[in-house]
């Protein structure tokens, strides 16, 4: 048993040379999916930054303080 081919618990490790080569369509689909994912992440972050209202959660703090005063 080679030390490089197995992990400490005896499971055989899969090396990068054992995997079959990817097709051109697979690589393209992976890049398109990755690009779509990160563009959606960026759009959500920019939308949150553009439409952020600092006073939105003030009413929640008011309700929380009232509940705290009633319970304690």
PQR file of N, CA, C, O and H, with PARSE charges and radii, in Angstrom:
ATOM      1  N   UNK A   1       0.859  -1.176   0.000 -0.4000 1.5000
ATOM      2  CA  UNK A   1       0.000   0.000   0.000 -0.0000 2.0000
ATOM      3  C   UNK A   1       0.902   1.236   0.000  0.5500 1.7000
ATOM      4  O   UNK A   1       1.693   1.438   0.922 -0.5500 1.4000
ATOM      5  N   UNK A   2       0.775   2.056  -1.039 -0.4000 1.5000
ATOM      6  CA  UNK A   2       1.552   3.297  -1.106 -0.0000 2.0000
ATOM      7  C   UNK A   2       0.932   4.340  -0.199  0.5500 1.7000
ATOM      8  O   UNK A   2      -0.289   4.449  -0.096 -0.5500 1.4000
ATOM      9  H   UNK A   2       0.133   1.892  -1.788  0.4000 1.0000
ATOM     10  N   UNK A   3       1.770   5.089   0.441 -0.4000 1.5000
ATOM     11  CA  UNK A   3       1.285   6.119   1.364 -0.0000 2.0000
ATOM     12  C   UNK A   3       0.589   7.250   0.601  0.5500 1.7000
ATOM     13  O   UNK A   3      -0.348   7.853   1.125 -0.5500 1.4000
ATOM     14  H   UNK A   3       2.763   5.000   0.358  0.4000 1.0000
ATOM     15  N   UNK A   4       1.028   7.546  -0.619 -0.4000 1.5000
ATOM     16  CA  UNK A   4       0.440   8.649  -1.372 -0.0000 2.0000
ATOM     17  C   UNK A   4      -0.900   8.281  -1.986  0.5500 1.7000
ATOM     18  O   UNK A   4      -1.677   9.173  -2.326 -0.5500 1.4000
ATOM     19  H   UNK A   4       1.789   7.056  -1.044  0.4000 1.0000
ATOM     20  N   UNK A   5      -1.195   6.996  -2.138 -0.4000 1.5000
ATOM     21  CA  UNK A   5      -2.431   6.579  -2.784 -0.0000 2.0000
ATOM     22  C   UNK A   5      -3.581   6.373  -1.835  0.5500 1.7000
ATOM     23  O   UNK A   5      -4.705   6.149  -2.284 -0.5500 1.4000
ATOM     24  H   UNK A   5      -0.564   6.272  -1.862  0.4000 1.0000
ATOM     25  N   UNK A   6      -3.344   6.441  -0.512 -0.4000 1.5000
ATOM     26  CA  UNK A   6      -4.385   6.163   0.464 -0.0000 2.0000
ATOM     27  C   UNK A   6      -4.381   7.232   1.543  0.5500 1.7000
ATOM     28  O   UNK A   6      -3.328   7.755   1.909 -0.5500 1.4000
ATOM     29  H   UNK A   6      -2.430   6.623  -0.147  0.4000 1.0000
ATOM     30  N   UNK A   7      -5.554   7.549   2.044 -0.4000 1.5000
ATOM     31  CA  UNK A   7      -5.645   8.489   3.159 -0.0000 2.0000
ATOM     32  C   UNK A   7      -5.425   7.725   4.458  0.5500 1.7000
ATOM     33  O   UNK A   7      -5.347   6.497   4.421 -0.5500 1.4000
ATOM     34  H   UNK A   7      -6.409   7.124   1.747  0.4000 1.0000
ATOM     35  N   UNK A   8      -5.321   8.393   5.609 -0.4000 1.5000
ATOM     36  CA  UNK A   8      -5.007   7.720   6.866 -0.0000 2.0000
ATOM     37  C   UNK A   8      -6.006   6.624   7.275  0.5500 1.7000
ATOM     38  O   UNK A   8      -5.630   5.705   8.003 -0.5500 1.4000
ATOM     39  H   UNK A   8      -5.385   9.390   5.639  0.4000 1.0000
ATOM     40  N   UNK A   9      -7.259   6.698   6.829 -0.4000 1.5000
ATOM     41  CA  UNK A   9      -8.249   5.709   7.224 -0.0000 2.0000
ATOM     42  C   UNK A   9      -8.376   4.576   6.208  0.5500 1.7000
ATOM     43  O   UNK A   9      -9.279   3.747   6.325 -0.5500 1.4000
ATOM     44  H   UNK A   9      -7.565   7.445   6.238  0.4000 1.0000
ATOM     45  N   UNK A  10      -7.499   4.525   5.224 -0.4000 1.5000
ATOM     46  CA  UNK A  10      -7.475   3.420   4.299 -0.0000 2.0000
ATOM     47  C   UNK A  10      -8.261   3.614   3.021  0.5500 1.7000
ATOM     48  O   UNK A  10      -8.227   2.745   2.151 -0.5500 1.4000
ATOM     49  H   UNK A  10      -6.766   5.198   5.129  0.4000 1.0000
ATOM     50  N   UNK A  11      -8.976   4.736   2.873 -0.4000 1.5000
ATOM     51  CA  UNK A  11      -9.716   4.995   1.641 -0.0000 2.0000
ATOM     52  C   UNK A  11      -8.748   5.376   0.538  0.5500 1.7000
ATOM     53  O   UNK A  11      -7.799   6.128   0.761 -0.5500 1.4000
ATOM     54  H   UNK A  11      -9.004   5.443   3.580  0.4000 1.0000
ATOM     55  N   UNK A  12      -8.993   4.854  -0.650 -0.4000 1.5000
ATOM     56  CA  UNK A  12      -8.115   5.164  -1.769 -0.0000 2.0000
ATOM     57  C   UNK A  12      -8.419   6.565  -2.279  0.5500 1.7000
ATOM     58  O   UNK A  12      -9.580   6.926  -2.472 -0.5500 1.4000
ATOM     59  H   UNK A  12      -9.764   4.243  -0.832  0.4000 1.0000
ATOM     60  N   UNK A  13      -7.379   7.345  -2.495 -0.4000 1.5000
ATOM     61  CA  UNK A  13      -7.522   8.694  -3.007 -0.0000 2.0000
ATOM     62  C   UNK A  13      -7.618   8.671  -4.520  0.5500 1.7000
ATOM     63  O   UNK A  13      -6.940   7.887  -5.185 -0.5500 1.4000
ATOM     64  H   UNK A  13      -6.436   7.052  -2.339  0.4000 1.0000
ATOM     65  N   UNK A  14      -8.470   9.543  -5.064 -0.4000 1.5000
ATOM     66  CA  UNK A  14      -8.603   9.658  -6.505 -0.0000 2.0000
ATOM     67  C   UNK A  14      -7.710  10.806  -6.951  0.5500 1.7000
ATOM     68  O   UNK A  14      -7.857  11.933  -6.479 -0.5500 1.4000
ATOM     69  H   UNK A  14      -9.021  10.180  -4.524  0.4000 1.0000
ATOM     70  N   UNK A  15      -6.801  10.522  -7.843 -0.4000 1.5000
ATOM     71  CA  UNK A  15      -5.912  11.572  -8.313 -0.0000 2.0000
ATOM     72  C   UNK A  15      -6.503  12.245  -9.544  0.5500 1.7000
ATOM     73  O   UNK A  15      -7.449  11.742 -10.150 -0.5500 1.4000
ATOM     74  H   UNK A  15      -6.682   9.606  -8.226  0.4000 1.0000
ATOM     75  N   UNK A  16      -5.935  13.380  -9.900 -0.4000 1.5000
ATOM     76  CA  UNK A  16      -6.424  14.123 -11.053 -0.0000 2.0000
ATOM     77  C   UNK A  16      -6.157  13.383 -12.352  0.5500 1.7000
ATOM     78  O   UNK A  16      -6.854  13.605 -13.343 -0.5500 1.4000
ATOM     79  H   UNK A  16      -5.167  13.789  -9.408  0.4000 1.0000
ATOM     80  N   UNK A  17      -5.167  12.512 -12.365 -0.4000 1.5000
ATOM     81  CA  UNK A  17      -4.860  11.768 -13.588 -0.0000 2.0000
ATOM     82  C   UNK A  17      -5.842  10.624 -13.820  0.5500 1.7000
ATOM     83  O   UNK A  17      -5.943  10.125 -14.941 -0.5500 1.4000
ATOM     84  H   UNK A  17      -4.601  12.332 -11.561  0.4000 1.0000
ATOM     85  N   UNK A  18      -6.572  10.194 -12.779 -0.4000 1.5000
ATOM     86  CA  UNK A  18      -7.524   9.098 -12.916 -0.0000 2.0000
ATOM     87  C   UNK A  18      -8.863   9.547 -13.506  0.5500 1.7000
ATOM     88  O   UNK A  18      -9.614   8.720 -14.024 -0.5500 1.4000
ATOM     89  H   UNK A  18      -6.489  10.599 -11.869  0.4000 1.0000
ATOM     90  N   UNK A  19      -9.167  10.835 -13.434 -0.4000 1.5000
ATOM     91  CA  UNK A  19     -10.450  11.310 -13.932 -0.0000 2.0000
ATOM     92  C   UNK A  19     -10.402  11.453 -15.451  0.5500 1.7000
ATOM     93  O   UNK A  19      -9.375  11.845 -16.006 -0.5500 1.4000
ATOM     94  H   UNK A  19      -8.557  11.506 -13.013  0.4000 1.0000
ATOM     95  N   UNK A  20     -11.508  11.136 -16.126 -0.4000 1.5000
ATOM     96  CA  UNK A  20     -11.518  11.276 -17.583 -0.0000 2.0000
ATOM     97  C   UNK A  20     -11.489  12.750 -17.978  0.5500 1.7000
ATOM     98  O   UNK A  20     -11.997  13.589 -17.234 -0.5500 1.4000
ATOM     99  H   UNK A  20     -12.342  10.817 -15.675  0.4000 1.0000
ATOM    100  N   UNK A  21     -10.914  13.081 -19.113 -0.4000 1.5000
ATOM    101  CA  UNK A  21     -10.876  14.488 -19.541 -0.0000 2.0000
ATOM    102  C   UNK A  21     -12.281  15.009 -19.827  0.5500 1.7000
ATOM    103  O   UNK A  21     -13.136  14.275 -20.322 -0.5500 1.4000
ATOM    104  H   UNK A  21     -10.501  12.400 -19.717  0.4000 1.0000
ATOM    105  N   UNK A  22     -12.507  16.257 -19.517 -0.4000 1.5000
ATOM    106  CA  UNK A  22     -13.817  16.869 -19.731 -0.0000 2.0000
ATOM    107  C   UNK A  22     -13.967  17.290 -21.186  0.5500 1.7000
ATOM    108  O   UNK A  22     -12.996  17.635 -21.859 -0.5500 1.4000
ATOM    109  H   UNK A  22     -11.812  16.853 -19.114  0.4000 1.0000
ATOM    110  N   UNK A  23     -15.191  17.251 -21.642 -0.4000 1.5000
ATOM    111  CA  UNK A  23     -15.452  17.686 -23.013 -0.0000 2.0000
ATOM    112  C   UNK A  23     -15.499  19.209 -23.074  0.5500 1.7000
ATOM    113  O   UNK A  23     -15.568  19.883 -22.047 -0.5500 1.4000
ATOM    114  H   UNK A  23     -15.980  16.970 -21.095  0.4000 1.0000
ATOM    115  N   UNK A  24     -15.463  19.728 -24.271 -0.4000 1.5000
ATOM    116  CA  UNK A  24     -15.517  21.179 -24.456 -0.0000 2.0000
ATOM    117  C   UNK A  24     -16.860  21.738 -23.979  0.5500 1.7000
ATOM    118  O   UNK A  24     -16.911  22.817 -23.389 -0.5500 1.4000
ATOM    119  H   UNK A  24     -15.408  19.180 -25.106  0.4000 1.0000
ATOM    120  N   UNK A  25     -17.944  21.005 -24.234 -0.4000 1.5000
ATOM    121  CA  UNK A  25     -19.271  21.458 -23.802 -0.0000 2.0000
ATOM    122  C   UNK A  25     -19.367  21.493 -22.283  0.5500 1.7000
ATOM    123  O   UNK A  25     -19.974  22.402 -21.717 -0.5500 1.4000
ATOM    124  H   UNK A  25     -17.904  20.128 -24.714  0.4000 1.0000
ATOM    125  N   UNK A  26     -18.771  20.510 -21.624 -0.4000 1.5000
ATOM    126  CA  UNK A  26     -18.787  20.474 -20.170 -0.0000 2.0000
ATOM    127  C   UNK A  26     -18.036  21.658 -19.578  0.5500 1.7000
ATOM    128  O   UNK A  26     -18.495  22.277 -18.618 -0.5500 1.4000
ATOM    129  H   UNK A  26     -18.277  19.771 -22.084  0.4000 1.0000
ATOM    130  N   UNK A  27     -16.883  21.967 -20.154 -0.4000 1.5000
ATOM    131  CA  UNK A  27     -16.108  23.115 -19.677 -0.0000 2.0000
ATOM    132  C   UNK A  27     -16.867  24.416 -19.897  0.5500 1.7000
ATOM    133  O   UNK A  27     -16.867  25.301 -19.041 -0.5500 1.4000
ATOM    134  H   UNK A  27     -16.511  21.464 -20.933  0.4000 1.0000
ATOM    135  N   UNK A  28     -17.513  24.523 -21.057 -0.4000 1.5000
ATOM    136  CA  UNK A  28     -18.284  25.733 -21.367 -0.0000 2.0000
ATOM    137  C   UNK A  28     -19.455  25.886 -20.411  0.5500 1.7000
ATOM    138  O   UNK A  28     -19.714  26.979 -19.908 -0.5500 1.4000
ATOM    139  H   UNK A  28     -17.513  23.805 -21.752  0.4000 1.0000
ATOM    140  N   UNK A  29     -20.158  24.797 -20.161 -0.4000 1.5000
ATOM    141  CA  UNK A  29     -21.302  24.841 -19.249 -0.0000 2.0000
ATOM    142  C   UNK A  29     -20.858  25.198 -17.831  0.5500 1.7000
ATOM    143  O   UNK A  29     -21.547  25.936 -17.126 -0.5500 1.4000
ATOM    144  H   UNK A  29     -19.947  23.909 -20.569  0.4000 1.0000
ATOM    145  N   UNK A  30     -19.720  24.676 -17.423 -0.4000 1.5000
ATOM    146  CA  UNK A  30     -19.184  25.012 -16.101 -0.0000 2.0000
ATOM    147  C   UNK A  30     -18.861  26.501 -16.006  0.5500 1.7000
ATOM    148  O   UNK A  30     -19.181  27.138 -15.003 -0.5500 1.4000
ATOM    149  H   UNK A  30     -19.161  24.077 -17.995  0.4000 1.0000
ATOM    150  N   UNK A  31     -18.236  27.056 -17.029 -0.4000 1.5000
ATOM    151  CA  UNK A  31     -17.902  28.487 -17.008 -0.0000 2.0000
ATOM    152  C   UNK A  31     -19.144  29.364 -17.051  0.5500 1.7000
ATOM    153  O   UNK A  31     -19.210  30.382 -16.362 -0.5500 1.4000
ATOM    154  H   UNK A  31     -17.976  26.538 -17.844  0.4000 1.0000
ATOM    155  N   UNK A  32     -20.132  28.977 -17.857 -0.4000 1.5000
ATOM    156  CA  UNK A  32     -21.369  29.759 -17.931 -0.0000 2.0000
ATOM    157  C   UNK A  32     -22.105  29.716 -16.600  0.5500 1.7000
ATOM    158  O   UNK A  32     -22.596  30.743 -16.131 -0.5500 1.4000
ATOM    159  H   UNK A  32     -20.079  28.150 -18.416  0.4000 1.0000
ATOM    160  N   UNK A  33     -22.185  28.544 -15.990 -0.4000 1.5000
ATOM    161  CA  UNK A  33     -22.852  28.417 -14.693 -0.0000 2.0000
ATOM    162  C   UNK A  33     -22.148  29.203 -13.604  0.5500 1.7000
ATOM    163  O   UNK A  33     -22.788  29.857 -12.780 -0.5500 1.4000
ATOM    164  H   UNK A  33     -21.786  27.710 -16.371  0.4000 1.0000
ATOM    165  N   UNK A  34     -20.817  29.134 -13.607 -0.4000 1.5000
ATOM    166  CA  UNK A  34     -20.045  29.881 -12.614 -0.0000 2.0000
ATOM    167  C   UNK A  34     -20.216  31.387 -12.816  0.5500 1.7000
ATOM    168  O   UNK A  34     -20.378  32.134 -11.851 -0.5500 1.4000
ATOM    169  H   UNK A  34     -20.297  28.603 -14.276  0.4000 1.0000
ATOM    170  N   UNK A  35     -20.180  31.822 -14.062 -0.4000 1.5000
ATOM    171  CA  UNK A  35     -20.367  33.248 -14.352 -0.0000 2.0000
ATOM    172  C   UNK A  35     -21.753  33.729 -13.962  0.5500 1.7000
ATOM    173  O   UNK A  35     -21.905  34.827 -13.427 -0.5500 1.4000
ATOM    174  H   UNK A  35     -20.048  31.215 -14.845  0.4000 1.0000
ATOM    175  N   UNK A  36     -22.768  32.910 -14.229 -0.4000 1.5000
ATOM    176  CA  UNK A  36     -24.135  33.273 -13.855 -0.0000 2.0000
ATOM    177  C   UNK A  36     -24.279  33.366 -12.336  0.5500 1.7000
ATOM    178  O   UNK A  36     -24.902  34.294 -11.821 -0.5500 1.4000
ATOM    179  H   UNK A  36     -22.645  32.018 -14.664  0.4000 1.0000
ATOM    180  N   UNK A  37     -23.703  32.404 -11.629 -0.4000 1.5000
ATOM    181  CA  UNK A  37     -23.779  32.417 -10.173 -0.0000 2.0000
ATOM    182  C   UNK A  37     -23.152  33.677  -9.594  0.5500 1.7000
ATOM    183  O   UNK A  37     -23.766  34.354  -8.769 -0.5500 1.4000
ATOM    184  H   UNK A  37     -23.197  31.650 -12.047  0.4000 1.0000
ATOM    185  N   UNK A  38     -21.925  34.000 -10.022 -0.4000 1.5000
ATOM    186  CA  UNK A  38     -21.234  35.158  -9.453 -0.0000 2.0000
ATOM    187  C   UNK A  38     -21.864  36.473  -9.894  0.5500 1.7000
ATOM    188  O   UNK A  38     -21.805  37.457  -9.157 -0.5500 1.4000
ATOM    189  H   UNK A  38     -21.426  33.450 -10.692  0.4000 1.0000
ATOM    190  N   UNK A  39     -22.463  36.512 -11.080 -0.4000 1.5000
ATOM    191  CA  UNK A  39     -23.150  37.743 -11.483 -0.0000 2.0000
ATOM    192  C   UNK A  39     -24.408  37.949 -10.647  0.5500 1.7000
ATOM    193  O   UNK A  39     -24.755  39.086 -10.324 -0.5500 1.4000
ATOM    194  H   UNK A  39     -22.510  35.713 -11.679  0.4000 1.0000
ATOM    195  N   UNK A  40     -25.098  36.859 -10.290 -0.4000 1.5000
ATOM    196  CA  UNK A  40     -26.252  36.993  -9.394 -0.0000 2.0000
ATOM    197  C   UNK A  40     -25.823  37.427  -7.992  0.5500 1.7000
ATOM    198  O   UNK A  40     -26.499  38.233  -7.353 -0.5500 1.4000
ATOM    199  H   UNK A  40     -24.816  35.936 -10.552  0.4000 1.0000
ATOM    200  N   UNK A  41     -24.709  36.896  -7.522 -0.4000 1.5000
ATOM    201  CA  UNK A  41     -24.194  37.317  -6.214 -0.0000 2.0000
ATOM    202  C   UNK A  41     -23.877  38.805  -6.231  0.5500 1.7000
ATOM    203  O   UNK A  41     -24.247  39.527  -5.306 -0.5500 1.4000
ATOM    204  H   UNK A  41     -24.160  36.241  -8.041  0.4000 1.0000
ATOM    205  N   UNK A  42     -23.202  39.265  -7.262 -0.4000 1.5000
ATOM    206  CA  UNK A  42     -22.860  40.682  -7.365 -0.0000 2.0000
ATOM    207  C   UNK A  42     -24.114  41.547  -7.465  0.5500 1.7000
ATOM    208  O   UNK A  42     -24.182  42.609  -6.847 -0.5500 1.4000
ATOM    209  H   UNK A  42     -22.901  38.678  -8.014  0.4000 1.0000
ATOM    210  N   UNK A  43     -25.101  41.105  -8.235 -0.4000 1.5000
ATOM    211  CA  UNK A  43     -26.346  41.879  -8.363 -0.0000 2.0000
ATOM    212  C   UNK A  43     -27.067  41.992  -7.021  0.5500 1.7000
ATOM    213  O   UNK A  43     -27.591  43.055  -6.689 -0.5500 1.4000
ATOM    214  H   UNK A  43     -25.046  40.243  -8.737  0.4000 1.0000
ATOM    215  N   UNK A  44     -27.097  40.922  -6.260 -0.4000 1.5000
ATOM    216  CA  UNK A  44     -27.758  40.955  -4.951 -0.0000 2.0000
ATOM    217  C   UNK A  44     -27.010  41.880  -3.998  0.5500 1.7000
ATOM    218  O   UNK A  44     -27.633  42.654  -3.271 -0.5500 1.4000
ATOM    219  H   UNK A  44     -26.672  40.058  -6.529  0.4000 1.0000
ATOM    220  N   UNK A  45     -25.692  41.808  -3.993 -0.4000 1.5000
ATOM    221  CA  UNK A  45     -24.903  42.668  -3.097 -0.0000 2.0000
ATOM    222  C   UNK A  45     -25.075  44.130  -3.477  0.5500 1.7000
ATOM    223  O   UNK A  45     -25.260  44.978  -2.605 -0.5500 1.4000
ATOM    224  H   UNK A  45     -25.185  41.179  -4.583  0.4000 1.0000
ATOM    225  N   UNK A  46     -25.016  44.434  -4.773 -0.4000 1.5000
ATOM    226  CA  UNK A  46     -25.189  45.824  -5.200 -0.0000 2.0000
ATOM    227  C   UNK A  46     -26.604  46.321  -4.938  0.5500 1.7000
ATOM    228  O   UNK A  46     -26.784  47.486  -4.582 -0.5500 1.4000
ATOM    229  H   UNK A  46     -24.865  43.745  -5.482  0.4000 1.0000
ATOM    230  N   UNK A  47     -27.604  45.478  -5.103 -0.4000 1.5000
ATOM    231  CA  UNK A  47     -28.982  45.880  -4.820 -0.0000 2.0000
ATOM    232  C   UNK A  47     -29.170  46.156  -3.331  0.5500 1.7000
ATOM    233  O   UNK A  47     -29.844  47.112  -2.950 -0.5500 1.4000
ATOM    234  H   UNK A  47     -27.458  44.532  -5.393  0.4000 1.0000
ATOM    235  N   UNK A  48     -28.569  45.309  -2.492 -0.4000 1.5000
ATOM    236  CA  UNK A  48     -28.658  45.554  -1.047 -0.0000 2.0000
ATOM    237  C   UNK A  48     -27.981  46.872  -0.673  0.5500 1.7000
ATOM    238  O   UNK A  48     -28.476  47.610   0.179 -0.5500 1.4000
ATOM    239  H   UNK A  48     -28.022  44.531  -2.802  0.4000 1.0000
ATOM    240  N   UNK A  49     -26.857  47.161  -1.309 -0.4000 1.5000
ATOM    241  CA  UNK A  49     -26.149  48.411  -1.021 -0.0000 2.0000
ATOM    242  C   UNK A  49     -26.933  49.613  -1.528  0.5500 1.7000
ATOM    243  O   UNK A  49     -26.947  50.652  -0.869 -0.5500 1.4000
ATOM    244  H   UNK A  49     -26.455  46.562  -2.001  0.4000 1.0000
ATOM    245  N   UNK A  50     -27.579  49.501  -2.672 -0.4000 1.5000
ATOM    246  CA  UNK A  50     -28.300  50.630  -3.261 -0.0000 2.0000
ATOM    247  C   UNK A  50     -29.596  50.941  -2.518  0.5500 1.7000
ATOM    248  O   UNK A  50     -29.964  52.107  -2.373 -0.5500 1.4000
ATOM    249  H   UNK A  50     -27.568  48.656  -3.208  0.4000 1.0000
ATOM    250  N   UNK A  51     -30.285  49.911  -2.049 -0.4000 1.5000
ATOM    251  CA  UNK A  51     -31.593  50.121  -1.435 -0.0000 2.0000
ATOM    252  C   UNK A  51     -31.578  49.951   0.074  0.5500 1.7000
ATOM    253  O   UNK A  51     -32.632  49.757   0.681 -0.5500 1.4000
ATOM    254  H   UNK A  51     -29.987  48.964  -2.166  0.4000 1.0000
ATOM    255  N   UNK A  52     -30.403  50.020   0.695 -0.4000 1.5000
ATOM    256  CA  UNK A  52     -30.308  49.856   2.143 -0.0000 2.0000
ATOM    257  C   UNK A  52     -30.863  51.086   2.851  0.5500 1.7000
ATOM    258  O   UNK A  52     -30.517  52.221   2.523 -0.5500 1.4000
ATOM    259  H   UNK A  52     -29.547  50.177   0.202  0.4000 1.0000
ATOM    260  N   UNK A  53     -31.720  50.841   3.816 -0.4000 1.5000
ATOM    261  CA  UNK A  53     -32.276  51.926   4.630 -0.0000 2.0000
ATOM    262  C   UNK A  53     -31.819  51.707   6.070  0.5500 1.7000
ATOM    263  O   UNK A  53     -32.181  50.699   6.677 -0.5500 1.4000
ATOM    264  H   UNK A  53     -32.002  49.919   4.082  0.4000 1.0000
ATOM    265  N   UNK A  54     -31.041  52.618   6.626 -0.4000 1.5000
ATOM    266  CA  UNK A  54     -30.489  52.415   7.964 -0.0000 2.0000
ATOM    267  C   UNK A  54     -31.536  52.319   9.069  0.5500 1.7000
ATOM    268  O   UNK A  54     -31.288  51.652  10.073 -0.5500 1.4000
ATOM    269  H   UNK A  54     -30.746  53.437   6.133  0.4000 1.0000
ATOM    270  N   UNK A  55     -32.683  52.951   8.925 -0.4000 1.5000
ATOM    271  CA  UNK A  55     -33.672  52.952   9.994 -0.0000 2.0000
ATOM    272  C   UNK A  55     -34.686  51.833   9.929  0.5500 1.7000
ATOM    273  O   UNK A  55     -35.684  51.880  10.649 -0.5500 1.4000
ATOM    274  H   UNK A  55     -32.885  53.493   8.109  0.4000 1.0000
ATOM    275  N   UNK A  56     -34.475  50.832   9.099 -0.4000 1.5000
ATOM    276  CA  UNK A  56     -35.459  49.771   8.912 -0.0000 2.0000
ATOM    277  C   UNK A  56     -35.677  48.979  10.186  0.5500 1.7000
ATOM    278  O   UNK A  56     -36.810  48.608  10.493 -0.5500 1.4000
ATOM    279  H   UNK A  56     -33.665  50.794   8.514  0.4000 1.0000
ATOM    280  N   UNK A  57     -34.625  48.714  10.930 -0.4000 1.5000
ATOM    281  CA  UNK A  57     -34.738  47.839  12.091 -0.0000 2.0000
ATOM    282  C   UNK A  57     -34.971  48.587  13.401  0.5500 1.7000
ATOM    283  O   UNK A  57     -34.923  47.974  14.468 -0.5500 1.4000
ATOM    284  H   UNK A  57     -33.704  49.015  10.681  0.4000 1.0000
ATOM    285  N   UNK A  58     -35.219  49.880  13.349 -0.4000 1.5000
ATOM    286  CA  UNK A  58     -35.484  50.630  14.575 -0.0000 2.0000
ATOM    287  C   UNK A  58     -36.768  50.175  15.241  0.5500 1.7000
ATOM    288  O   UNK A  58     -36.828  50.110  16.469 -0.5500 1.4000
ATOM    289  H   UNK A  58     -35.258  50.377  12.483  0.4000 1.0000
ATOM    290  N   UNK A  59     -37.790  49.860  14.472 -0.4000 1.5000
ATOM    291  CA  UNK A  59     -39.054  49.416  15.062 -0.0000 2.0000
ATOM    292  C   UNK A  59     -38.875  48.079  15.765  0.5500 1.7000
ATOM    293  O   UNK A  59     -39.505  47.842  16.795 -0.5500 1.4000
ATOM    294  H   UNK A  59     -37.741  49.912  13.475  0.4000 1.0000
ATOM    295  N   UNK A  60     -38.038  47.208  15.237 -0.4000 1.5000
ATOM    296  CA  UNK A  60     -37.772  45.936  15.896 -0.0000 2.0000
ATOM    297  C   UNK A  60     -37.093  46.159  17.238  0.5500 1.7000
ATOM    298  O   UNK A  60     -37.434  45.487  18.212 -0.5500 1.4000
ATOM    299  H   UNK A  60     -37.526  47.401  14.400  0.4000 1.0000
ATOM    300  N   UNK A  61     -36.148  47.078  17.318 -0.4000 1.5000
ATOM    301  CA  UNK A  61     -35.483  47.380  18.592 -0.0000 2.0000
ATOM    302  C   UNK A  61     -36.478  47.921  19.606  0.5500 1.7000
ATOM    303  O   UNK A  61     -36.385  47.624  20.797 -0.5500 1.4000
ATOM    304  H   UNK A  61     -35.871  47.624  16.527  0.4000 1.0000
ATOM    305  N   UNK A  62     -37.431  48.716  19.130 -0.4000 1.5000
ATOM    306  CA  UNK A  62     -38.455  49.260  20.020 -0.0000 2.0000
ATOM    307  C   UNK A  62     -39.338  48.136  20.568  0.5500 1.7000
ATOM    308  O   UNK A  62     -39.616  48.099  21.767 -0.5500 1.4000
ATOM    309  H   UNK A  62     -37.507  48.957  18.162  0.4000 1.0000
ATOM    310  N   UNK A  63     -39.773  47.236  19.714 -0.4000 1.5000
ATOM    311  CA  UNK A  63     -40.602  46.101  20.145 -0.0000 2.0000
ATOM    312  C   UNK A  63     -39.808  45.187  21.066  0.5500 1.7000
ATOM    313  O   UNK A  63     -40.355  44.685  22.048 -0.5500 1.4000
ATOM    314  H   UNK A  63     -39.547  47.267  18.740  0.4000 1.0000
ATOM    315  N   UNK A  64     -38.550  44.962  20.778 -0.4000 1.5000
ATOM    316  CA  UNK A  64     -37.717  44.103  21.618 -0.0000 2.0000
ATOM    317  C   UNK A  64     -37.524  44.713  22.998  0.5500 1.7000
ATOM    318  O   UNK A  64     -37.539  43.995  23.998 -0.5500 1.4000
ATOM    319  H   UNK A  64     -38.106  45.370  19.980  0.4000 1.0000
ATOM    320  N   UNK A  65     -37.345  46.016  23.065 -0.4000 1.5000
ATOM    321  CA  UNK A  65     -37.185  46.656  24.383 -0.0000 2.0000
ATOM    322  C   UNK A  65     -38.494  46.608  25.167  0.5500 1.7000
ATOM    323  O   UNK A  65     -38.470  46.443  26.387 -0.5500 1.4000
ATOM    324  H   UNK A  65     -37.333  46.599  22.252  0.4000 1.0000
ATOM    325  N   UNK A  66     -39.622  46.748  24.500 -0.4000 1.5000
ATOM    326  CA  UNK A  66     -40.914  46.613  25.193 -0.0000 2.0000
ATOM    327  C   UNK A  66     -41.103  45.201  25.732  0.5500 1.7000
ATOM    328  O   UNK A  66     -41.555  45.023  26.863 -0.5500 1.4000
ATOM    329  H   UNK A  66     -39.642  46.883  23.509  0.4000 1.0000
ATOM    330  N   UNK A  67     -40.761  44.200  24.934 -0.4000 1.5000
ATOM    331  CA  UNK A  67     -40.893  42.814  25.372 -0.0000 2.0000
ATOM    332  C   UNK A  67     -39.955  42.546  26.544  0.5500 1.7000
ATOM    333  O   UNK A  67     -40.321  41.842  27.485 -0.5500 1.4000
ATOM    334  H   UNK A  67     -40.394  44.344  24.016  0.4000 1.0000
ATOM    335  N   UNK A  68     -38.763  43.097  26.492 -0.4000 1.5000
ATOM    336  CA  UNK A  68     -37.817  42.899  27.596 -0.0000 2.0000
ATOM    337  C   UNK A  68     -38.349  43.526  28.871  0.5500 1.7000
ATOM    338  O   UNK A  68     -38.227  42.943  29.948 -0.5500 1.4000
ATOM    339  H   UNK A  68     -38.465  43.669  25.728  0.4000 1.0000
ATOM    340  N   UNK A  69     -38.944  44.723  28.757 -0.4000 1.5000
ATOM    341  CA  UNK A  69     -39.495  45.379  29.940 -0.0000 2.0000
ATOM    342  C   UNK A  69     -40.683  44.603  30.511  0.5500 1.7000
ATOM    343  O   UNK A  69     -40.881  44.569  31.725 -0.5500 1.4000
ATOM    344  H   UNK A  69     -39.044  45.197  27.882  0.4000 1.0000
ATOM    345  N   UNK A  70     -41.473  43.979  29.631 -0.4000 1.5000
ATOM    346  CA  UNK A  70     -42.622  43.209  30.131 -0.0000 2.0000
ATOM    347  C   UNK A  70     -42.194  41.902  30.794  0.5500 1.7000
ATOM    348  O   UNK A  70     -42.803  41.474  31.774 -0.5500 1.4000
ATOM    349  H   UNK A  70     -41.313  44.007  28.645  0.4000 1.0000
ATOM    350  N   UNK A  71     -41.144  41.264  30.261 -0.4000 1.5000
ATOM    351  CA  UNK A  71     -40.731  39.975  30.787 -0.0000 2.0000
ATOM    352  C   UNK A  71     -39.841  40.094  32.012  0.5500 1.7000
ATOM    353  O   UNK A  71     -39.887  39.233  32.891 -0.5500 1.4000
ATOM    354  H   UNK A  71     -40.649  41.612  29.465  0.4000 1.0000
ATOM    355  N   UNK A  72     -39.039  41.134  32.086 -0.4000 1.5000
ATOM    356  CA  UNK A  72     -38.090  41.243  33.208 -0.0000 2.0000
ATOM    357  C   UNK A  72     -38.396  42.375  34.096  0.5500 1.7000
ATOM    358  O   UNK A  72     -37.690  42.596  35.079 -0.5500 1.4000
ATOM    359  H   UNK A  72     -39.001  41.833  31.372  0.4000 1.0000
TER
END
